[in-house]
């Protein structure tokens, strides 16, 4: 048996080579382990040196200082009118109120765990409420509840804007969010990010350029206006500059309410103080309600707050004017030491990790006893038409412009894959270079090179999983800010990707197949169509898995599982009749089988003939060329046989036929998906249907997750909650 297998797989034989095989594997493993050790040690110890050089002339030093001041955000910039940064002017007064906000989660050990408990506040337009607290106090959870993103638990209470319950419609129209993590388009410049955002908000207007310049100046981004945002792979904006860019994008909306999750993170002390001053000025001049969480504010940042809410262990320890913090804690017996910062001191006295738990409970209980609830002030109803947002067509055009630019710049989308397609397929073609010859012993290798051409470019769609995951979070943030409809993005993205599939298909087959391996150029069009549809299928797989999981690594693992399933159930490793149900269903619903079958038929169905075989008539022994048999497939007018140095060659084992139909049927005797029957229309149609189904799943998943929000439920019931020695009746 082993010697028989050796005919097709020459590395196999009946000779015992176990020791040689084990030794070779160990040597390979040791070699790569040594390389890993060397690279690890070298990179860990890699440092730079500081070279001694002559001092700079005084004039050059002055220039460097001037450039440094110009780049510093903390430097003074003209602030003629902050409303220049906003696309919509808010004139009516507004008030955001939240009452008795609680948030609970279910755990296996503790049952129901309370994260937030009975938090209330009211912020009027023009005011800034800063939510402070030590780590684990519940700041981000409260922000998630207010922004309708409190997944994983149950939120109760009330959130109202001008006496109207906060709904998704009201949120998209009136609110803007600056998330703790900045999601920007890495290959766009700072100016382009703002420009496209403003086009999506108000349309492409002539005055947009002036407005962009104003906000760049206001936020200290002028010096990096034409710098790409960057990511972990390419250098770009600093963390602080990205945070200011996020704030600038939100300001362009002209919102009624702005939520900012740690807007000063990533900024130095001077820049943080300056940006909080800008936020406070903006809130006052634009009638904007601003709520932000701050982790560790400096004294200068703390001075920029109107109101503060201090949280500890999910409860409120203080809520009121920032200027009254010192007096409040002094009345409780906690005098602030001279020279201390009020912000730092108030965080210290309620941090249960470093002070006695009884002290924290006492402060929380005294505030619960002191607080009498929120007195709601009757505010005017929200106007039904307060903004002028762009429609679907305008958003679609802007999305086309933005994502076409990204398509040309971002190598992970298409350009990098196109280059890798060429490089990888040229490499495989060099390995199979002898398959150029149309001879009997090269037919099987010609078959295998087509199989490699379907599998390698399809696998490179793995990169789409990562890039699409990043795009999903960026679009979700833009959707939450009311900037764009997810459908406008999805349609624009699909329109752009269609022609790019043909570009990727062309790069996959043109140089390697038709330039190096002498494939039949008359059938190149069908080959490109088959490859383009296959690549589109795998792009659809990658896009769906990218939005199924928040972590892109999970999506990439799912993609690889799908890839191997396609490989396994392509009928080239195991025939259909040997696959049991329900696994047999995969043979019909996965695209690799259809693509490979179409591409093999496209190449072998031409008019080319293959040397090494001779035609014969099954019923006419005079034409058997001294052979003992003549192979003639059903439905074919002629048969064939092969002689090698006077020795007859077995059919399907080095003897495949002279004409295309004979070759296809001979290959199909071993790989049953292949035949001489023209199934191109069927194969293309099935692959298009498979891709359309996965694209539809992607659309639905993307659209649903982008607009998925939580609600704060008002129970309407009354219960008594006891905080230490204090009882409070909740409705």
KAMO-V562420 format. One line per field, one symbol per residue. ss: DSSP state (H for helix, E for strand, - for the rest). psi: psi as a letter, one per 40 degrees, with the letter a starting at -180 (. if undefined). burial: + if it has 9 or more other ideal C-beta (glycine too) atoms within 8 Angstrom, else -. A space follows every 10 residues. Layout:
ss=???
psi=???
burial=???
This chain:
ss=-HHHH----- -------HHH HHHHHHHHHH HHHHHHHHHH HHHH------ -------HHH HHHHHHHHHH H--------- -HHHH----- ----EEEEEE EEEEEEE--- EEEEEEEEEE EEEE---EEE EEE-----HH HHHHHH---- ---EEEEEEE E--EE--HHH HHHHEEEE-- --------EH HHHHHHHHHH HH-----HHH HHHHHHHH-- -HHH---E-- --------HH HHHHHHHHHH H-----EEEE E-------HH HHHHHHHHHH HHHHHH--EE EEE-----HH HH----EEEE EE--EEEEEE EHHHHHHHHH H--------- -HHHHHHHH- ------HHHH HHHHHHHHHH ---------- ---------- -HHHHHHHHH HHHHHHHHH- HHHHHHHHHH HHHHHHHHHH H-HHHH--EH HHHHHHHHHH HHHHHHHHH- -HHHHHHHHH HHHHHHHHHH -----HHHHH HHHHHHHHHH HHHHHHHHHH HHHHHH---- HHHHHHHHHH HHHHHHHHHH HHHHHHHH-- -HHHHHHHHH HHHHHHHH-- -----HHH-- ----HHHHH- -HHHHHHHHH HHHH------ E--EEEE--E HHH------- E-------EE E-EE--EE-- E---E----H HHHHHHHHHH ---------H HHHHHHHHHH HHHHHHHHHH HHHHHH---- --E-----EE EEE--EEEEE -
psi=ddddddddge eiiehhfddd dddddddddd dddddddddd ddddehiiih hhiiiiiddd dddddddddd ehdeihihgd hdedehdhhh diiihhhhhf hihiihidde bhhhdihfhi ihhiheihhh hiiihededd ddddddeffg ieahhiahhi hfehhhiddd dddeiihhid hhhihdeiid dddddddddd deihideddd ddddddddef eddfdfhidi aediibiidd dddddddddd dddfidhhhh hgeeheiidd dddddddddd dddddefhhh hiihdgiidd ddeeidiihh ihfeihdiha ideedddddd deeghhihei hdddddddee hedeihdddd dddddddddd heahhhhhii ihidgeigii addddddddd ddeddddddh decddddddd dddddddddd dfdeedhgid eedddddddd ddddddddde eddddddddd dddddddddd efdihddddd dddddddddd dddddddddd ddddddefih deeddddddd dddddddddd ddddddedid hddddddddd ddddddddfe eedhideehi ieddddddei eddddddddd dddeeaeiih ieiiiihdeg eeeefeieih hhiheidiai ihhhfehhhi hegeheidid dddddddedd geehiehhfd dddddddddd dddddddddd ddddddehii ihhhdeihih hhhbehihhi .
burial=----++---- ---------- ---------- ---------- ---------- ---------- +--+------ -+++------ -+-+++++-+ ---+++++++ +++++----- --++++++++ +++++-++++ ++++--++++ ++++++++-+ --+-++++++ ++-+-+---+ +++++++++- -+++++++++ ++++++++++ ++-----+-- ++++++++++ +--++-++++ -----++-++ ++++++++++ ++++++++++ +++++-+-++ ++++++++++ +++-++++++ ++++--++++ ++-++-++++ +++++++++- -+--++-+++ -+-+-+---- -+++++++++ ++--+---++ ++++++++-- +-------+- -+---++--+ ---+++-+++ +++++++--+ -+++++++++ ++-+++-++- -++-+--+++ -+++++++++ ++++++++++ ++++++++++ -+++++++++ ++++-+-+++ ++++-+++-+ ++++++++++ ++++-++-+- --++-+++++ ++++++++++ +++++++++- -+-+++-+++ -++-++++++ +-------+- ---+-++--+ ++++++++++ ++++++---+ -++++++--- --++--+--+ +++--+-+++ ++++---++- +--+++++++ ++++++++-- +-++-+--++ --++-+++-+ +--++-+++- +++-+++--+ -+-------- +-++-+-+-+ -
